[in-house]
């Protein structure tokens, strides 16, 4: 059976928020913290996981990621609460 996919938000050391998807969030956050996650977090680590949401399939996780990325920071912070 395929692993479930998640959308997640990490808070970078400079306070910026990054939204991504993964089927292994802990492993992905670990990569971000080694400077190997993505260009956005490469120079902003360490990062801290502040939100994750199970989406089921990769496709639905990608759609939710794009939706969240369109949110203003204040709306992302509301989601996290």
PyMOL Python script that loads the backbone (N, CA, C, O; Angstrom):
from pymol import cmd

cmd.read_pdbstr("""\
ATOM      1  N   UNK A   1       0.836  -1.195   0.000  1.00  0.00           N
ATOM      2  CA  UNK A   1       0.000   0.000   0.000  1.00  0.00           C
ATOM      3  C   UNK A   1       0.878   1.254   0.000  1.00  0.00           C
ATOM      4  O   UNK A   1       1.898   1.311   0.687  1.00  0.00           O
ATOM      5  N   UNK A   2       0.471   2.242  -0.769  1.00  0.00           N
ATOM      6  CA  UNK A   2       1.220   3.489  -0.880  1.00  0.00           C
ATOM      7  C   UNK A   2       1.075   4.316   0.396  1.00  0.00           C
ATOM      8  O   UNK A   2       0.007   4.363   1.006  1.00  0.00           O
ATOM      9  N   UNK A   3       2.178   4.969   0.786  1.00  0.00           N
ATOM     10  CA  UNK A   3       2.142   5.838   1.964  1.00  0.00           C
ATOM     11  C   UNK A   3       1.287   7.074   1.685  1.00  0.00           C
ATOM     12  O   UNK A   3       1.214   7.560   0.556  1.00  0.00           O
ATOM     13  N   UNK A   4       0.656   7.558   2.724  1.00  0.00           N
ATOM     14  CA  UNK A   4      -0.136   8.784   2.598  1.00  0.00           C
ATOM     15  C   UNK A   4       0.784   9.981   2.384  1.00  0.00           C
ATOM     16  O   UNK A   4       1.919   9.997   2.860  1.00  0.00           O
ATOM     17  N   UNK A   5       0.287  10.972   1.669  1.00  0.00           N
ATOM     18  CA  UNK A   5       1.023  12.208   1.436  1.00  0.00           C
ATOM     19  C   UNK A   5       0.488  13.299   2.356  1.00  0.00           C
ATOM     20  O   UNK A   5      -0.690  13.319   2.713  1.00  0.00           O
ATOM     21  N   UNK A   6       1.377  14.196   2.725  1.00  0.00           N
ATOM     22  CA  UNK A   6       1.064  15.280   3.646  1.00  0.00           C
ATOM     23  C   UNK A   6       1.494  16.609   3.047  1.00  0.00           C
ATOM     24  O   UNK A   6       2.445  16.673   2.268  1.00  0.00           O
ATOM     25  N   UNK A   7       0.791  17.657   3.415  1.00  0.00           N
ATOM     26  CA  UNK A   7       1.267  19.008   3.189  1.00  0.00           C
ATOM     27  C   UNK A   7       1.777  19.482   4.548  1.00  0.00           C
ATOM     28  O   UNK A   7       1.188  19.163   5.581  1.00  0.00           O
ATOM     29  N   UNK A   8       2.859  20.233   4.546  1.00  0.00           N
ATOM     30  CA  UNK A   8       3.446  20.663   5.811  1.00  0.00           C
ATOM     31  C   UNK A   8       3.938  22.102   5.703  1.00  0.00           C
ATOM     32  O   UNK A   8       4.181  22.614   4.610  1.00  0.00           O
ATOM     33  N   UNK A   9       4.077  22.736   6.851  1.00  0.00           N
ATOM     34  CA  UNK A   9       4.633  24.091   6.926  1.00  0.00           C
ATOM     35  C   UNK A   9       5.749  24.063   7.946  1.00  0.00           C
ATOM     36  O   UNK A   9       5.582  23.554   9.054  1.00  0.00           O
ATOM     37  N   UNK A  10       6.891  24.615   7.563  1.00  0.00           N
ATOM     38  CA  UNK A  10       7.993  24.776   8.507  1.00  0.00           C
ATOM     39  C   UNK A  10       8.261  26.265   8.679  1.00  0.00           C
ATOM     40  O   UNK A  10       8.039  27.069   7.774  1.00  0.00           O
ATOM     41  N   UNK A  11       8.739  26.601   9.857  1.00  0.00           N
ATOM     42  CA  UNK A  11       9.143  27.975  10.149  1.00  0.00           C
ATOM     43  C   UNK A  11      10.667  28.017  10.116  1.00  0.00           C
ATOM     44  O   UNK A  11      11.336  27.262  10.822  1.00  0.00           O
ATOM     45  N   UNK A  12      11.198  28.896   9.297  1.00  0.00           N
ATOM     46  CA  UNK A  12      12.646  29.009   9.148  1.00  0.00           C
ATOM     47  C   UNK A  12      13.238  29.866  10.262  1.00  0.00           C
ATOM     48  O   UNK A  12      12.515  30.536  10.999  1.00  0.00           O
ATOM     49  N   UNK A  13      14.544  29.834  10.370  1.00  0.00           N
ATOM     50  CA  UNK A  13      15.233  30.575  11.432  1.00  0.00           C
ATOM     51  C   UNK A  13      14.958  32.073  11.338  1.00  0.00           C
ATOM     52  O   UNK A  13      14.962  32.762  12.358  1.00  0.00           O
ATOM     53  N   UNK A  14      14.718  32.587  10.131  1.00  0.00           N
ATOM     54  CA  UNK A  14      14.435  34.011   9.956  1.00  0.00           C
ATOM     55  C   UNK A  14      12.942  34.341  10.097  1.00  0.00           C
ATOM     56  O   UNK A  14      12.526  35.477   9.867  1.00  0.00           O
ATOM     57  N   UNK A  15      12.135  33.327  10.479  1.00  0.00           N
ATOM     58  CA  UNK A  15      10.709  33.545  10.704  1.00  0.00           C
ATOM     59  C   UNK A  15       9.837  33.326   9.481  1.00  0.00           C
ATOM     60  O   UNK A  15       8.611  33.330   9.595  1.00  0.00           O
ATOM     61  N   UNK A  16      10.438  33.134   8.316  1.00  0.00           N
ATOM     62  CA  UNK A  16       9.657  32.891   7.109  1.00  0.00           C
ATOM     63  C   UNK A  16       9.043  31.495   7.150  1.00  0.00           C
ATOM     64  O   UNK A  16       9.578  30.582   7.778  1.00  0.00           O
ATOM     65  N   UNK A  17       7.910  31.350   6.466  1.00  0.00           N
ATOM     66  CA  UNK A  17       7.208  30.076   6.428  1.00  0.00           C
ATOM     67  C   UNK A  17       7.406  29.428   5.059  1.00  0.00           C
ATOM     68  O   UNK A  17       7.361  30.102   4.029  1.00  0.00           O
ATOM     69  N   UNK A  18       7.624  28.126   5.061  1.00  0.00           N
ATOM     70  CA  UNK A  18       7.759  27.362   3.824  1.00  0.00           C
ATOM     71  C   UNK A  18       6.732  26.239   3.835  1.00  0.00           C
ATOM     72  O   UNK A  18       6.603  25.519   4.825  1.00  0.00           O
ATOM     73  N   UNK A  19       6.004  26.093   2.737  1.00  0.00           N
ATOM     74  CA  UNK A  19       4.995  25.049   2.595  1.00  0.00           C
ATOM     75  C   UNK A  19       5.471  24.033   1.566  1.00  0.00           C
ATOM     76  O   UNK A  19       5.917  24.406   0.481  1.00  0.00           O
ATOM     77  N   UNK A  20       5.376  22.753   1.903  1.00  0.00           N
ATOM     78  CA  UNK A  20       5.784  21.700   0.982  1.00  0.00           C
ATOM     79  C   UNK A  20       4.936  20.459   1.170  1.00  0.00           C
ATOM     80  O   UNK A  20       4.009  20.438   1.980  1.00  0.00           O
ATOM     81  N   UNK A  21       5.272  19.408   0.399  1.00  0.00           N
ATOM     82  CA  UNK A  21       4.573  18.131   0.530  1.00  0.00           C
ATOM     83  C   UNK A  21       5.597  17.017   0.673  1.00  0.00           C
ATOM     84  O   UNK A  21       6.739  17.143   0.231  1.00  0.00           O
ATOM     85  N   UNK A  22       5.169  15.927   1.298  1.00  0.00           N
ATOM     86  CA  UNK A  22       6.030  14.762   1.458  1.00  0.00           C
ATOM     87  C   UNK A  22       5.196  13.571   1.906  1.00  0.00           C
ATOM     88  O   UNK A  22       4.108  13.730   2.459  1.00  0.00           O
ATOM     89  N   UNK A  23       5.723  12.378   1.660  1.00  0.00           N
ATOM     90  CA  UNK A  23       5.080  11.182   2.220  1.00  0.00           C
ATOM     91  C   UNK A  23       5.849  10.703   3.451  1.00  0.00           C
ATOM     92  O   UNK A  23       5.518   9.668   4.029  1.00  0.00           O
ATOM     93  N   UNK A  24       6.874  11.458   3.851  1.00  0.00           N
ATOM     94  CA  UNK A  24       7.620  11.205   5.087  1.00  0.00           C
ATOM     95  C   UNK A  24       8.091  12.556   5.626  1.00  0.00           C
ATOM     96  O   UNK A  24       9.217  12.982   5.371  1.00  0.00           O
ATOM     97  N   UNK A  25       7.219  13.212   6.366  1.00  0.00           N
ATOM     98  CA  UNK A  25       7.465  14.588   6.812  1.00  0.00           C
ATOM     99  C   UNK A  25       8.714  14.694   7.685  1.00  0.00           C
ATOM    100  O   UNK A  25       9.501  15.625   7.515  1.00  0.00           O
ATOM    101  N   UNK A  26       8.910  13.765   8.611  1.00  0.00           N
ATOM    102  CA  UNK A  26      10.085  13.835   9.483  1.00  0.00           C
ATOM    103  C   UNK A  26      11.378  13.774   8.674  1.00  0.00           C
ATOM    104  O   UNK A  26      12.316  14.527   8.934  1.00  0.00           O
ATOM    105  N   UNK A  27      11.420  12.891   7.709  1.00  0.00           N
ATOM    106  CA  UNK A  27      12.608  12.756   6.859  1.00  0.00           C
ATOM    107  C   UNK A  27      12.822  14.025   6.035  1.00  0.00           C
ATOM    108  O   UNK A  27      13.956  14.467   5.851  1.00  0.00           O
ATOM    109  N   UNK A  28      11.738  14.603   5.546  1.00  0.00           N
ATOM    110  CA  UNK A  28      11.830  15.821   4.734  1.00  0.00           C
ATOM    111  C   UNK A  28      12.319  16.999   5.569  1.00  0.00           C
ATOM    112  O   UNK A  28      13.159  17.772   5.108  1.00  0.00           O
ATOM    113  N   UNK A  29      11.811  17.148   6.780  1.00  0.00           N
ATOM    114  CA  UNK A  29      12.245  18.231   7.662  1.00  0.00           C
ATOM    115  C   UNK A  29      13.732  18.053   7.992  1.00  0.00           C
ATOM    116  O   UNK A  29      14.483  19.025   8.056  1.00  0.00           O
ATOM    117  N   UNK A  30      14.139  16.809   8.199  1.00  0.00           N
ATOM    118  CA  UNK A  30      15.546  16.513   8.448  1.00  0.00           C
ATOM    119  C   UNK A  30      16.408  16.971   7.271  1.00  0.00           C
ATOM    120  O   UNK A  30      17.482  17.538   7.472  1.00  0.00           O
ATOM    121  N   UNK A  31      15.944  16.729   6.052  1.00  0.00           N
ATOM    122  CA  UNK A  31      16.675  17.187   4.859  1.00  0.00           C
ATOM    123  C   UNK A  31      16.774  18.704   4.837  1.00  0.00           C
ATOM    124  O   UNK A  31      17.836  19.258   4.553  1.00  0.00           O
ATOM    125  N   UNK A  32      15.659  19.379   5.140  1.00  0.00           N
ATOM    126  CA  UNK A  32      15.687  20.848   5.198  1.00  0.00           C
ATOM    127  C   UNK A  32      16.740  21.315   6.197  1.00  0.00           C
ATOM    128  O   UNK A  32      17.455  22.283   5.942  1.00  0.00           O
ATOM    129  N   UNK A  33      16.837  20.629   7.332  1.00  0.00           N
ATOM    130  CA  UNK A  33      17.772  21.029   8.379  1.00  0.00           C
ATOM    131  C   UNK A  33      19.223  20.685   8.067  1.00  0.00           C
ATOM    132  O   UNK A  33      20.128  21.082   8.801  1.00  0.00           O
ATOM    133  N   UNK A  34      19.445  19.958   6.994  1.00  0.00           N
ATOM    134  CA  UNK A  34      20.810  19.678   6.522  1.00  0.00           C
ATOM    135  C   UNK A  34      21.163  20.559   5.332  1.00  0.00           C
ATOM    136  O   UNK A  34      22.235  20.413   4.744  1.00  0.00           O
ATOM    137  N   UNK A  35      20.256  21.481   4.972  1.00  0.00           N
ATOM    138  CA  UNK A  35      20.496  22.358   3.840  1.00  0.00           C
ATOM    139  C   UNK A  35      20.266  21.692   2.500  1.00  0.00           C
ATOM    140  O   UNK A  35      20.715  22.203   1.474  1.00  0.00           O
ATOM    141  N   UNK A  36      19.569  20.552   2.484  1.00  0.00           N
ATOM    142  CA  UNK A  36      19.362  19.799   1.251  1.00  0.00           C
ATOM    143  C   UNK A  36      17.890  19.679   0.873  1.00  0.00           C
ATOM    144  O   UNK A  36      17.547  18.912  -0.027  1.00  0.00           O
ATOM    145  N   UNK A  37      17.027  20.418   1.538  1.00  0.00           N
ATOM    146  CA  UNK A  37      15.591  20.290   1.291  1.00  0.00           C
ATOM    147  C   UNK A  37      15.139  20.972   0.020  1.00  0.00           C
ATOM    148  O   UNK A  37      14.523  20.340  -0.837  1.00  0.00           O
ATOM    149  N   UNK A  38      15.433  22.246  -0.114  1.00  0.00           N
ATOM    150  CA  UNK A  38      15.058  23.015  -1.293  1.00  0.00           C
ATOM    151  C   UNK A  38      15.826  24.334  -1.255  1.00  0.00           C
ATOM    152  O   UNK A  38      16.459  24.666  -0.253  1.00  0.00           O
ATOM    153  N   UNK A  39      15.764  25.068  -2.340  1.00  0.00           N
ATOM    154  CA  UNK A  39      16.496  26.332  -2.428  1.00  0.00           C
ATOM    155  C   UNK A  39      16.032  27.339  -1.374  1.00  0.00           C
ATOM    156  O   UNK A  39      16.849  28.061  -0.803  1.00  0.00           O
ATOM    157  N   UNK A  40      14.711  27.389  -1.113  1.00  0.00           N
ATOM    158  CA  UNK A  40      14.163  28.369  -0.172  1.00  0.00           C
ATOM    159  C   UNK A  40      14.739  28.185   1.235  1.00  0.00           C
ATOM    160  O   UNK A  40      15.078  29.164   1.900  1.00  0.00           O
ATOM    161  N   UNK A  41      14.849  26.939   1.686  1.00  0.00           N
ATOM    162  CA  UNK A  41      15.308  26.696   3.066  1.00  0.00           C
ATOM    163  C   UNK A  41      16.818  26.472   3.165  1.00  0.00           C
ATOM    164  O   UNK A  41      17.355  26.380   4.268  1.00  0.00           O
ATOM    165  N   UNK A  42      17.501  26.385   2.033  1.00  0.00           N
ATOM    166  CA  UNK A  42      18.929  26.040   2.033  1.00  0.00           C
ATOM    167  C   UNK A  42      19.757  26.930   2.957  1.00  0.00           C
ATOM    168  O   UNK A  42      20.646  26.441   3.654  1.00  0.00           O
ATOM    169  N   UNK A  43      19.473  28.224   2.968  1.00  0.00           N
ATOM    170  CA  UNK A  43      20.233  29.156   3.809  1.00  0.00           C
ATOM    171  C   UNK A  43      19.407  29.692   4.966  1.00  0.00           C
ATOM    172  O   UNK A  43      19.803  30.654   5.624  1.00  0.00           O
ATOM    173  N   UNK A  44      18.271  29.078   5.215  1.00  0.00           N
ATOM    174  CA  UNK A  44      17.383  29.537   6.296  1.00  0.00           C
ATOM    175  C   UNK A  44      17.225  28.499   7.397  1.00  0.00           C
ATOM    176  O   UNK A  44      16.423  28.693   8.311  1.00  0.00           O
ATOM    177  N   UNK A  45      17.965  27.411   7.329  1.00  0.00           N
ATOM    178  CA  UNK A  45      17.802  26.400   8.369  1.00  0.00           C
ATOM    179  C   UNK A  45      18.574  26.827   9.601  1.00  0.00           C
ATOM    180  O   UNK A  45      19.505  27.623   9.474  1.00  0.00           O
ATOM    181  N   UNK A  46      18.240  26.344  10.784  1.00  0.00           N
ATOM    182  CA  UNK A  46      17.318  25.243  11.014  1.00  0.00           C
ATOM    183  C   UNK A  46      15.867  25.679  10.839  1.00  0.00           C
ATOM    184  O   UNK A  46      15.512  26.843  11.026  1.00  0.00           O
ATOM    185  N   UNK A  47      15.050  24.704  10.473  1.00  0.00           N
ATOM    186  CA  UNK A  47      13.613  24.927  10.347  1.00  0.00           C
ATOM    187  C   UNK A  47      12.910  24.097  11.413  1.00  0.00           C
ATOM    188  O   UNK A  47      13.461  23.126  11.933  1.00  0.00           O
ATOM    189  N   UNK A  48      11.684  24.499  11.726  1.00  0.00           N
ATOM    190  CA  UNK A  48      10.900  23.776  12.729  1.00  0.00           C
ATOM    191  C   UNK A  48       9.531  23.486  12.144  1.00  0.00           C
ATOM    192  O   UNK A  48       8.862  24.387  11.638  1.00  0.00           O
ATOM    193  N   UNK A  49       9.118  22.236  12.212  1.00  0.00           N
ATOM    194  CA  UNK A  49       7.799  21.842  11.724  1.00  0.00           C
ATOM    195  C   UNK A  49       6.732  22.469  12.615  1.00  0.00           C
ATOM    196  O   UNK A  49       6.742  22.293  13.833  1.00  0.00           O
ATOM    197  N   UNK A  50       5.814  23.204  11.991  1.00  0.00           N
ATOM    198  CA  UNK A  50       4.752  23.832  12.781  1.00  0.00           C
ATOM    199  C   UNK A  50       3.363  23.386  12.354  1.00  0.00           C
ATOM    200  O   UNK A  50       2.381  23.689  13.032  1.00  0.00           O
ATOM    201  N   UNK A  51       3.265  22.656  11.216  1.00  0.00           N
ATOM    202  CA  UNK A  51       1.951  22.203  10.767  1.00  0.00           C
ATOM    203  C   UNK A  51       2.110  21.058   9.778  1.00  0.00           C
ATOM    204  O   UNK A  51       3.014  21.073   8.943  1.00  0.00           O
ATOM    205  N   UNK A  52       1.237  20.073   9.875  1.00  0.00           N
ATOM    206  CA  UNK A  52       1.150  19.043   8.837  1.00  0.00           C
ATOM    207  C   UNK A  52      -0.292  18.583   8.747  1.00  0.00           C
ATOM    208  O   UNK A  52      -1.030  18.585   9.733  1.00  0.00           O
ATOM    209  N   UNK A  53      -0.675  18.190   7.544  1.00  0.00           N
ATOM    210  CA  UNK A  53      -2.053  17.787   7.274  1.00  0.00           C
ATOM    211  C   UNK A  53      -2.021  16.614   6.295  1.00  0.00           C
ATOM    212  O   UNK A  53      -1.428  16.719   5.221  1.00  0.00           O
ATOM    213  N   UNK A  54      -2.644  15.516   6.655  1.00  0.00           N
ATOM    214  CA  UNK A  54      -2.690  14.362   5.765  1.00  0.00           C
ATOM    215  C   UNK A  54      -3.646  14.640   4.619  1.00  0.00           C
ATOM    216  O   UNK A  54      -4.767  15.106   4.822  1.00  0.00           O
ATOM    217  N   UNK A  55      -3.182  14.347   3.407  1.00  0.00           N
ATOM    218  CA  UNK A  55      -3.994  14.616   2.213  1.00  0.00           C
ATOM    219  C   UNK A  55      -4.311  13.360   1.419  1.00  0.00           C
ATOM    220  O   UNK A  55      -5.119  13.416   0.492  1.00  0.00           O
ATOM    221  N   UNK A  56      -3.709  12.241   1.748  1.00  0.00           N
ATOM    222  CA  UNK A  56      -3.976  11.001   1.030  1.00  0.00           C
ATOM    223  C   UNK A  56      -3.039  10.809  -0.141  1.00  0.00           C
ATOM    224  O   UNK A  56      -1.969  10.217   0.008  1.00  0.00           O
ATOM    225  N   UNK A  57      -3.431  11.305  -1.311  1.00  0.00           N
ATOM    226  CA  UNK A  57      -2.628  11.098  -2.524  1.00  0.00           C
ATOM    227  C   UNK A  57      -1.672  12.268  -2.760  1.00  0.00           C
ATOM    228  O   UNK A  57      -1.839  13.356  -2.208  1.00  0.00           O
ATOM    229  N   UNK A  58      -0.676  12.011  -3.590  1.00  0.00           N
ATOM    230  CA  UNK A  58       0.277  13.070  -3.945  1.00  0.00           C
ATOM    231  C   UNK A  58      -0.437  14.207  -4.662  1.00  0.00           C
ATOM    232  O   UNK A  58      -0.140  15.379  -4.428  1.00  0.00           O
ATOM    233  N   UNK A  59      -1.366  13.864  -5.524  1.00  0.00           N
ATOM    234  CA  UNK A  59      -2.118  14.867  -6.273  1.00  0.00           C
ATOM    235  C   UNK A  59      -2.919  15.789  -5.354  1.00  0.00           C
ATOM    236  O   UNK A  59      -2.906  17.007  -5.532  1.00  0.00           O
ATOM    237  N   UNK A  60      -3.609  15.218  -4.382  1.00  0.00           N
ATOM    238  CA  UNK A  60      -4.396  16.055  -3.473  1.00  0.00           C
ATOM    239  C   UNK A  60      -3.489  16.872  -2.555  1.00  0.00           C
ATOM    240  O   UNK A  60      -3.835  17.992  -2.179  1.00  0.00           O
ATOM    241  N   UNK A  61      -2.332  16.319  -2.192  1.00  0.00           N
ATOM    242  CA  UNK A  61      -1.372  17.077  -1.381  1.00  0.00           C
ATOM    243  C   UNK A  61      -0.834  18.268  -2.168  1.00  0.00           C
ATOM    244  O   UNK A  61      -0.682  19.360  -1.621  1.00  0.00           O
ATOM    245  N   UNK A  62      -0.547  18.058  -3.452  1.00  0.00           N
ATOM    246  CA  UNK A  62      -0.040  19.143  -4.306  1.00  0.00           C
ATOM    247  C   UNK A  62      -1.089  20.248  -4.456  1.00  0.00           C
ATOM    248  O   UNK A  62      -0.755  21.432  -4.411  1.00  0.00           O
ATOM    249  N   UNK A  63      -2.346  19.865  -4.634  1.00  0.00           N
ATOM    250  CA  UNK A  63      -3.419  20.861  -4.753  1.00  0.00           C
ATOM    251  C   UNK A  63      -3.558  21.667  -3.470  1.00  0.00           C
ATOM    252  O   UNK A  63      -3.706  22.889  -3.505  1.00  0.00           O
ATOM    253  N   UNK A  64      -3.509  20.967  -2.330  1.00  0.00           N
ATOM    254  CA  UNK A  64      -3.617  21.664  -1.037  1.00  0.00           C
ATOM    255  C   UNK A  64      -2.403  22.563  -0.805  1.00  0.00           C
ATOM    256  O   UNK A  64      -2.538  23.660  -0.264  1.00  0.00           O
ATOM    257  N   UNK A  65      -1.217  22.101  -1.215  1.00  0.00           N
ATOM    258  CA  UNK A  65      -0.003  22.909  -1.085  1.00  0.00           C
ATOM    259  C   UNK A  65      -0.166  24.221  -1.856  1.00  0.00           C
ATOM    260  O   UNK A  65       0.132  25.293  -1.330  1.00  0.00           O
ATOM    261  N   UNK A  66      -0.631  24.137  -3.083  1.00  0.00           N
ATOM    262  CA  UNK A  66      -0.816  25.340  -3.891  1.00  0.00           C
ATOM    263  C   UNK A  66      -1.849  26.278  -3.269  1.00  0.00           C
ATOM    264  O   UNK A  66      -1.693  27.499  -3.306  1.00  0.00           O
ATOM    265  N   UNK A  67      -2.907  25.694  -2.695  1.00  0.00           N
ATOM    266  CA  UNK A  67      -3.918  26.503  -2.022  1.00  0.00           C
ATOM    267  C   UNK A  67      -3.298  27.254  -0.838  1.00  0.00           C
ATOM    268  O   UNK A  67      -3.496  28.460  -0.690  1.00  0.00           O
ATOM    269  N   UNK A  68      -2.555  26.540  -0.005  1.00  0.00           N
ATOM    270  CA  UNK A  68      -1.942  27.157   1.182  1.00  0.00           C
ATOM    271  C   UNK A  68      -0.888  28.184   0.780  1.00  0.00           C
ATOM    272  O   UNK A  68      -0.775  29.233   1.414  1.00  0.00           O
ATOM    273  N   UNK A  69      -0.123  27.897  -0.258  1.00  0.00           N
ATOM    274  CA  UNK A  69       0.887  28.852  -0.707  1.00  0.00           C
ATOM    275  C   UNK A  69       0.260  30.171  -1.142  1.00  0.00           C
ATOM    276  O   UNK A  69       0.906  31.218  -1.087  1.00  0.00           O
ATOM    277  N   UNK A  70      -0.993  30.120  -1.572  1.00  0.00           N
ATOM    278  CA  UNK A  70      -1.699  31.338  -1.964  1.00  0.00           C
ATOM    279  C   UNK A  70      -2.220  32.152  -0.791  1.00  0.00           C
ATOM    280  O   UNK A  70      -2.631  33.299  -0.966  1.00  0.00           O
ATOM    281  N   UNK A  71      -2.208  31.573   0.395  1.00  0.00           N
ATOM    282  CA  UNK A  71      -2.679  32.278   1.596  1.00  0.00           C
ATOM    283  C   UNK A  71      -1.685  33.374   1.986  1.00  0.00           C
ATOM    284  O   UNK A  71      -0.480  33.247   1.771  1.00  0.00           O
ATOM    285  N   UNK A  72      -2.214  34.443   2.559  1.00  0.00           N
ATOM    286  CA  UNK A  72      -1.354  35.448   3.188  1.00  0.00           C
ATOM    287  C   UNK A  72      -0.799  34.841   4.470  1.00  0.00           C
ATOM    288  O   UNK A  72      -1.352  33.877   5.000  1.00  0.00           O
ATOM    289  N   UNK A  73       0.283  35.402   4.959  1.00  0.00           N
ATOM    290  CA  UNK A  73       0.925  34.886   6.172  1.00  0.00           C
ATOM    291  C   UNK A  73      -0.063  34.785   7.328  1.00  0.00           C
ATOM    292  O   UNK A  73      -0.057  33.800   8.067  1.00  0.00           O
ATOM    293  N   UNK A  74      -0.915  35.801   7.488  1.00  0.00           N
ATOM    294  CA  UNK A  74      -1.871  35.803   8.598  1.00  0.00           C
ATOM    295  C   UNK A  74      -2.832  34.613   8.503  1.00  0.00           C
ATOM    296  O   UNK A  74      -3.192  34.027   9.524  1.00  0.00           O
ATOM    297  N   UNK A  75      -3.244  34.258   7.294  1.00  0.00           N
ATOM    298  CA  UNK A  75      -4.153  33.134   7.116  1.00  0.00           C
ATOM    299  C   UNK A  75      -3.426  31.814   7.390  1.00  0.00           C
ATOM    300  O   UNK A  75      -4.022  30.883   7.932  1.00  0.00           O
ATOM    301  N   UNK A  76      -2.144  31.727   7.019  1.00  0.00           N
ATOM    302  CA  UNK A  76      -1.359  30.528   7.326  1.00  0.00           C
ATOM    303  C   UNK A  76      -1.235  30.363   8.828  1.00  0.00           C
ATOM    304  O   UNK A  76      -1.356  29.252   9.344  1.00  0.00           O
ATOM    305  N   UNK A  77      -0.996  31.456   9.532  1.00  0.00           N
ATOM    306  CA  UNK A  77      -0.866  31.381  10.994  1.00  0.00           C
ATOM    307  C   UNK A  77      -2.183  30.980  11.647  1.00  0.00           C
ATOM    308  O   UNK A  77      -2.184  30.279  12.658  1.00  0.00           O
ATOM    309  N   UNK A  78      -3.307  31.421  11.075  1.00  0.00           N
ATOM    310  CA  UNK A  78      -4.621  30.988  11.578  1.00  0.00           C
ATOM    311  C   UNK A  78      -4.801  29.481  11.399  1.00  0.00           C
ATOM    312  O   UNK A  78      -5.298  28.793  12.291  1.00  0.00           O
ATOM    313  N   UNK A  79      -4.390  28.980  10.231  1.00  0.00           N
ATOM    314  CA  UNK A  79      -4.486  27.548   9.940  1.00  0.00           C
ATOM    315  C   UNK A  79      -3.693  26.732  10.951  1.00  0.00           C
ATOM    316  O   UNK A  79      -4.132  25.663  11.377  1.00  0.00           O
ATOM    317  N   UNK A  80      -2.551  27.225  11.325  1.00  0.00           N
ATOM    318  CA  UNK A  80      -1.656  26.512  12.246  1.00  0.00           C
ATOM    319  C   UNK A  80      -2.259  26.404  13.642  1.00  0.00           C
ATOM    320  O   UNK A  80      -1.997  25.429  14.346  1.00  0.00           O
ATOM    321  N   UNK A  81      -3.053  27.377  14.054  1.00  0.00           N
ATOM    322  CA  UNK A  81      -3.623  27.374  15.413  1.00  0.00           C
ATOM    323  C   UNK A  81      -4.511  26.213  15.669  1.00  0.00           C
ATOM    324  O   UNK A  81      -5.057  26.083  16.765  1.00  0.00           O
TER     325      UNK A  81
END
""", "prot")
cmd.dss("prot")
cmd.show_as("cartoon", "prot")
cmd.util.cbc("prot")
cmd.orient("prot")
